[in-house]
Amino acid sequence: MIYFYRKPNTSWPAIIHTLESSLSKVLVPFYPVAGRLRSVGGGRFELDCNGKGAVFVAAELNAELVDFGDFTPSTKFDQFLIPPIDYSVPIDEVPVLVAQVTKFECGGVSLSIAMSHVVADGKSAANFVAEWARLARGEFLQIAPVLDRKAFRAGEPPSAMPRFDHSKDFGNLPFLLKLPSAEEVSKMKTTMVRLGLDKGQVEKLKKMANNQSRAEGARPYTRYESVAAHIWKCSTRQGSTKSSSQRHFSSLSIHEAVFDSHRQRARKFRGAIEKVTDDYVWSAIDFLKNESELTKFQYSYKSSKIGGGNLLGNPNIGLVNWVNLPFEGMDFGWGKEIYYGPGYHEIDGDAWLLRGSDDQEGSLAVLLCLLEDHVEDFTKYFYEDL
């Protein structure tokens, strides 16, 4: 994630000192973040709390905040604002947390934070950043992490055989037509786009999802379910258009996404979300524990070897809901950010749902990484019915 701030009243050396010293303090209660992953065989890893620490970088950039426009992530983020991570070294040498504070010519600053998902999910990562900011402001720790590995039965044998079918939960996502070759993938360029939705457009999508009679007492479809259904349709439309010359449609999901009503698509999202109950998660854990080799499920790391590269497989999209995650309002002592969001991503299909601009109450923003050849069509379909 990355935060941008207007020119602080605090001096640049004081900013560096404040961030560095408060980071060292917050790593005491959050000590797993200062550790390293290590392989234990069979595609499994454990977090070694060895205190090797996090990486903190301070940099100055010959550019101004205005040069980054509306802060839609671009390759400039990776080049200048996010510290590089060397993945060619053994995994037990790769830090699980890296951060960089950057000063711009205009005096504004950015703070980028990259944390391994192995260590924390969205809420936990947000809590870490919030407590770091709290200590930077000279306050006391408020919400300490709960570091009880027993809660997840870590290191224990499976409690039972899986109660659900997880055969399709951890494998590669299906491609629309065929898995591209490594040579084909090397020619595919991705970019990130921001698509804004004002309050009226958000309400229209919700109304489209809820415009038919519901069972008495049923919950209305949410913003996320309504917007996700719309994105799914746009993705499959532009995917089917690009491949229409091949006249090959074998995926039922494509047919459903294009021809189902908006409400039917929203219902499918809700069904998938409600499927992930406590029992389902424990069943999935037991499924993985019963597997002798997990490497086959780590497709995001081996994708380049099988020809997938930076592709989820159009029209597959992974939409993360950041609307209700407490990432915003991070004050390290010089005021709240003017923008926050994810960093630059190169994987086609990665997407985020964010709050819109502060001056447009009820608005949302969708950040997507798409193949450059698909941006024009996707954008057209996105706004076509709004």
N, C-alpha and C positions, 0 to 999 in steps of 0.2 A: 504494500500500500504506500501511497505517497501523499504528503501534505504540502500545501503551498501557503506561505504567510507574507503579508505585506511587510514593508521595512519596519523592523522592531526598533524601539528606543534603546534596547540593550545593545552594547557593543559586540562586534563579531567575536573577539577573543572570549568575552564573557559567555556568549551563546555556546561556543565550543566547550568551555569548561563546565557550564551548567549541564549540558547534555551528557558529557562524558562521565562526570562525577555521579550524576543521578542514575545513569545506566549501570554503573558499577554497584550502586546501592540496591537498585531494584533486582539485580541478578542474584542477590543473596536469598530472598524468599522465593524467587523464580529460578532457582539454581539449575533445573533441567535444561533451561534455555542456553546455559553456558556449557552444556555437554556436547557429545558427539554421537552420531549413530555408528554402530558397528555390526558387521554381519555375524550371524550365529549359524549360518548354513541353511540350506533348503529354501533360499529366497527370503529368509526371515532376518529381521534386524531388532536390535534392542538399543535403548538410549543409555549410553554410558555417562553418568553424571560425574565427569572427571574434572570439571572446573576449568577446562581449557579456554573458556570465555567466548565472547561475541566479538565481531569485527565492527569497529566504528571508524568512519572516514569523514574528514572535513575537507571540503573542496570549495574553490572559487571558480565561477564561470563567467566568461566574457559574453554574457547575454542578459536580457532583461525578462521579467515575467511576461511582458506582452508578447515576446517572441514565441511563447508557448500557447498563444491563442486562448481557446476555451479549455485547455488542459487535456484534450483528448490524447491518450497515450500514443506516443510515436517512438520511432527508433531513437530519437534524441533522448528519451528517458533512459534507455539502456546505455547510450553512449556517454552521457554526462551526469545523470542524476542518481544512478543506482550502481553500487560497487560491483565489479565483476566477480563471479564465482567460478573457480577453476574446478570443473567436474572431472578433469582427467586424473586427478589425484585420488588415492584411496578414500573411500567414503568416510573413514574414521578421521580424516583430516579436513573434511568439509564442515564449516561452521553451520549451526542450525539457525543462527540469527546474524544478519548483517544490516548495518544502518549507515546512512550517509546524510550529512547536513551540507547543503550547498548554498553559497551566497551568490546572488546575482548582482550585476553592475548597478541596478536600481536600488539595491539595499535589501530587497526581498530575499527570503530564504525558502528552501524546500527541505523536507525531511522524508527520506525514503526508508522503509522498514521491510525487510524480507525475512520471513520466518518459515521454517519447514512446517508443512502441514502435519508431519508426523508428531510434532510437539504440541500443536494446539489447533483447535478449530476456530471459526470466526469469532465467537463470543469470548473464548479464552484469549485469543490474540488481542482483541479489543480491550479486554481487562488488563492485559500486560501493558499496552500502550497507555491506557488511562492511569495506571499506577505509576508508570515511569513519569508521565507528565505531572502527576501529583507531587512526586518527590522533587522534580525539577522546580516546582513552585515553592518548595520549602515546607510542604505539608507532610503529614504522616501517612503511612500506608493505610488504606481503608479496607480493601478487599484482597486478602491473601489467597493464593491458589491452594486448592485441595489436592495434595499429591499422594493419594492413596491408591496404589496400583491394585489393591485387592478389590476395589469397586468394579473393576473390569476383569477380574479373575486372571490377571496377567501371569503368565508362567505356569498356569494350572492346566491339566489335561482337559479335553472337552468334557462337559458335564453330561452330554447326551448326543445322540445322533441328531442331525438337523431335522427340524420339524417342518421346514418348508423347502421347496425346490429352488436352489440357488445356482443352478447350472448356467443361467444366462446373466447372473448378476455381476460377475467379475471378469468376463471375457472381453474380447475386442468388440467394439460397436460395429454393426453391419454397415457396409458402404452402399451407396445408392446403386452403383452399377458393378464395379469391380475394384479390387484393391490396386491402386496405382503402383507402378514400378518406382524404384528409387530415382531413376532418370526423370520420370514424369514429375515426381514430387519436387525435384530440384528446380524445375522450371515454374513451379507454382509459387506466386508471391502473395503474401497476406498483408493486410493492413487493418487498423482499428478505426471504427467509426462510432460516432455518438448520434443517437436518434432521440430527440426530445419529444415528450408527450405533455401537453398542457393539461390542466385539470379537466377541461371539457372532453379532451380525447380519452383520458383515463376513464372518466365516467361513462363515455360512450361504449368503450370496450366492456366495462362491467355490466352495463345495461344489455349489451348484446348477449352476454353470458347468462344473464338472469331474466331475460325477457319472456321466458315461458314459465308456466306454472310449476312451482316446486312443491314437493311433499310438505305438508304442514310441519313446521318446526325445523325444516332443513336450513342449513346455513347458506347465505348468499355466497356466490363465488367471489373470491378475494381479488385484489388488484393483481397480485402475482399470478394467480391462476388465469385471470382474464388476459393479461398481457402475454403470458407464456403461450397461451393458445394462439394468440395472434402471431407471435414470432414463429411458432411451429409452422403455421400455414404459409407465412412468407418464405420461410426457409425451403419448404418442400416445393413451393411454386417456382422459385428461382432455380432450384435444383432440377426440377423436371423440365423447365424451359431450356436450360443449358444442355440437357441431354436428350431433348425430344427427337433429335435427328436419329438417335439410335433405337428409338421406339421399343425400349425395354423397361418395363415397370413390373418388378416382381415383388416389391415390398408392400404388404398390406398397409403398413403405417403411412406410406405415401398416399395411398388412396383415401385413407381415413382423414389425413390431415387436410387434403385438398377439398374433398367433397363433403365431409361432415360439417354440421353447423358449428358456429362458434361455441355454443353451449355444450355440444357433444365433445368438442376438443377440451374445453375446460373441465368437463366431467372426467375425462381420461387422466388429466393431470391430478385432479383431486384423488382419484382412485389410486394412482401410483403413490401419492404422498401418504395417504391413509394406510397404505399397505405396510409402511415401515413403522410397525409397532415395536414395543419393548421386546415382545416375544420373537418378532422377526429379526431384530438386531442380534439377540442372543443366539438364535438359530444360525445366522450368518457367521457369527464368531465360531460356533461349533463346527460349521462347515469348513472354515479355513483351518481350524486346528486339526481336523481330520485329514487334511491334505498334506502329503509328505513334501511336496515341492510347490512353492508359491511363485516362483519366477515366471511361470506361464501366465500369471494374472497381471504382471507388471508391464502392461502393454505401453504405458506412457513413457517408459524408459527404453523399451526395445523397439519402439515404433519405426525408427530409422532403419533398423536391421531387416524388418519385414516389408519395407517399402512404404509404410504409412506416413513417415515423416511427421511434420507438424499439422496433421489432419485428424480430426475426430471422425471424418468420413461424411462429407456432405450428403444429406442434410442434417446430420447429427449436431445438436447444439447442447452445450452444458450451461444452463442459465442459473446463476447464483443470485440469490435474493439478499442484497445488502441494505434494503430499505429499513429494516428494523434492527440491524446490527449497530451497536453503539460505537461506531468508528468516528463519528463527527464530534466537533467541539473540543479537540485536543489542544489545551493551552499549556505550553511549557514555560510560561512566564512572560510571554510577549503577545498574548491575545490568541483568539481562536483562528483557525485556518480560514482562508478564503476559498479553498477547494480541497477535497480529499477524494481519493478513488484508487483503483488498482493501478499497478504499473503496466508497462508494455508487455503484451503477450503476442506470440507468433503462431499459436495453435488455432487453426481455422475451426470455429465452432465455440470457442470460449466466449462467454457472455455474462454480463452483470446487469442487474436491475438496481438503480440507485435513485435517491431522492433527486428532484430537479433543482433548479436554481432557487435561492432563498427568496427572491422577489416574486416567485410564482407559486403560491401555496397550492399544494395538492398535485404539483407537476412531478413527473418522473423522467428519468433518463435511462436509455438502454445503451450500454457499451458492448460492442461486438467485434470480434476478430473474424474477418471474412477474407476469402480469396479476392484479390483485386478485381478479377473479372466478374465477380458476383455482386459487387457493391452497388452498382447502378440499378440492377434489377431488384435487389433486395430493398433498397431505399424506396423505389417506385411502389413496390407492393406494400411496403410498410405504411405508407401514407395514403394509398389509393382509396381506401374505404373510410378514412377518418376525416 
